[in-house]
Amino acid sequence: MHTQELIDDFCCLPCRKGLYEAVAARSTLTFQPSQSTSWHSKTVAGQTTIWYSPTKHPNACLGHELLHARLKLTGYKQYVVSVCATEKRRLISGLLGMLDNELQHHKFYPDFLALQFTPAEMYHDSDKATDRELREIVAELRRGDPPEDFLRAYVTVIAPGGAATSSEREQWKQLLRDRCPDRYWKRLDTIQQVISEYARGIDLDAGPTLVRILRALGGYDPTWVGPSEDGFPDAGYFVGNPFHWDRPDALSRSEE
């Protein structure tokens, strides 16, 4: 991929050019080929790196990653570190990474549409395989599985945009509902409301939203979440009662 050609093409529309310039003005932009089939990005310490792969919609993929970058540059913090002293320590790392990505998507989805992209362009080309993949995931769920396993499927059902039709999403929701214990479904409904409130709100801080989600799932007291271990305890949030951290083995970090 010739990155300068992509940038020039992307910037043909004023709204897209404004986004690119806003990110470039606040961070150094670097493009690298991805080792996977998907695009992804990282913004930290004044540096934004975008990893790219072949796609039918390069402008939309670039816009998606630039929106991630702009969100972080304007105040969004990634709560990917936890101190968890419960049996759910083995789950929280992957959970925080998933929720971090999904909350960003819900937050900037209206801006993605404002860039004159279609809902179907929100994710990479592989999004078209989501129907088959989700059905396989749901079919493997068992009623004794932890609520986090059901949530991983549920976030796909409620994800903003994508190639799925309204009818397909309703089918997904019903399939998951049929597999899900009632006590879990109530928690998932609560989590959807919490995510919707965050998406509509003006506050970029996702910390309180993550705490509400962890409380809805249950079993995360005592737990602390933050952007880095150096910030404990003041730069993050306790899910339950505050505690002193003197057990290094309780630390967990999600892949950003």
N, C-alpha and C positions, 0 to 999 in steps of 0.2 A: 504494500500500500504506500502510495506517495502522500505523506502526511500534509505537505504544503498544499497539494491539489485538493485534498479533503477539506482543509481549513478554509481555503479560498471559496470552495463550493458552499460550505456550511455558512459562511459569512455573507453570502449573496442576499439573504433576507436581513433587514435591519434588526429585527428582534433577536435573531440568532447571533448576529455580529455583536450585539450588545452583551449577550451572555458570554461569548468567548472573550471579549475585551475585559469584562468584569473579573473573570477568573485570571486572565493573563496579567492584569494589573496588580493582583494581590498574591500571585504565586508564580513560580517558574514552571512552565509546562513542558513535559517530556513525554514522548510517545515511544512505546516499546511493543514488539510483537508478543502476543499472549502465548503461553504454553498450553492453553486450553482452547476450547471452541467458543468461549464467551469473552466479552469485553469486561474489564473491571478497572478500578482506579483507586488511588490512595493519595490523600492530601494531608501532609504533615510538615511542620516546620518550614512553611513558605515554599514547599515543593509539591507540585501535583504531577503524578505519573499516571498515564492512561495506557493500559495494555489493550491492544486491539487484535481482532481476528477477522477472517473473511466473513462478510455479511451482505445481504441484499439491501440493507438499509444503513449504510455507514453514517449518514448525517444524523439519523435518529439515535444511533448508538453513541455518537460523539455528544449529542445534546444530552442524553441520559447521564453520561459520566460527568459532563460539565456541570449539570445540575447537582449531582452529588458533591462536586468540589465547591461550588458556590455556597451550598448549604453549610458545609463545614467552615468555610472561610468567613461566613457571616454569623457564626456563633454556635452551630450545632456541635455538641460533644459526643464522642463515641464511648459509651459506657461498656467497654469490652473486658474489663478486669473485675473480678469478684473475689471476695473473701467469704467463703461459704463453709460453715461447719456443720452442715446437715448431710444426710444421705444423698441429697440431690446435687452434691458437688460434681458428680460425674456427668450431670445433665446441663449444668448452668453455662458452661463455656460455649457449647454449640448453640444453646438457646439465646444467649446474649448476642452472638454474631448474627443469627437469623433475624432477631427482632430489630437490631440496629439497622440492617438493610431494609427491612420492611417498613419501619417507621419513616425512614428517609423517602422511600417510594411514595408513601401516602402523603407525606408533607409536600413534595414537589410535583406531584402528578398534575395539578392544575397548570403549573408553569410549563410542563412538558407539552400539554395541549396548546398552550398559548404560543408555543414555538411553531405551531401549524403542523404538528405531527398527528397521526391518527392513534387511537387507543391501541390498535393492533401492532404499532411500532414501538410500544413502550419497552419491550424486552427483545432479546436476541432471537434469531431465526428459530432456534431450538424450542422456543415457546410453543410452537405448533405441536410438539410432542407431549405437551403437558397433560392432555386428556388421557392418553394411554398410561403415562407415568403415574398420574394421580390415582387412577383406578387401580393400578397394581399396588400402590402404597396402601390405599384404603382397604383393599382385599386382605392384606396381611395384618391389619390391626386386630388386636384381641381386646376384649373388654377388661382384662386385667392389666393391660399396658398402662404406663403412666400418662397423665393428661398431656404432658409435653409432646408425646408422639401424635396425639390427636391434633394438637395445636399446629404442629408442623404441616399437616395436611390442610388445616383450616385457614392458615394464612394464605395459601394458594387460592382457596375458594374466594376470599375477600380481597385479594390483591387488586390494586387499581390498574385498569387497562389490561392489555394482553389480547391474544388472538381468540380467546374463548367467547362464545355468544352468551347472551343472558340465559338461554335455554340450557346450554351446557353447564353453566355455573349452578343453575337450580338442580340439575341432575347430580352434580358433584356434591352439593350441599345435602341432598337427600341420601345419597350413598353413605356419606360420612355420618349423617344423623342416625341411620339405621345400624351403624356399627358402634356408635358412641353411647356409653352409659349416660343416663339422665343427669347424674351429678356432674359429669364432665361437660355436658352440653350447656348447662347453665353457666359454667365458668367460661366457656368459649363465647357465649353471648355477651357476658360481662366484658370480656377482653375486646370483642369487636366494638363495643360502645366506647371503651377507653381509647382505642386506637382512633376511632372517628373523632372523638373530642380533641385529641392531639392534632390530627390532620387539619381540623377547622380552626384551631386556636392560633394565636399569634406568637406564643412562647416557643422558642426553638429548643429549650432544655427538655430533653427526652427522659431525664432521670426520674422525675416523679411518675411519669407514665410507665416506665419499666418497673418501678416499685409496685404500682397498682396491678400490673400484669402478674408479677411474681406472687403478690398476695392472693390474687384470684386463683392462681394455680395451686397454691398451698405448699407447705413444707419447706419454706425458705427462711425460717427464723431460727437461728441467727444467720444473716447474710448482709454483706455490704457490697454495693456496686459502684464503680468509679471509672474515670478515663485512664488512670494509671495507679500502680501500687503506691507511688510516692505521695499520692493525694489522700491516703487514708489518715484520718477519717473525714476531714473537713471538705474535701473536693468531691465527695460522692454522697451516697444515700444508704441508710440502713433500711432493710425491708421490715424489720421488727424493732426490737429494743436495741439501743446502742450497746456495743461491747468493745472490749480491748482485744487487739489482735496480737497474740503471742504464739501463734502456731503457723509457721511458714507453709506447712503442707496444706493449709486451707486455701492458699492462693490459686486462682485459676484465671487464665487469659484466653480470650477468644481470638481467632485469626481475623484480622481486620480486612 
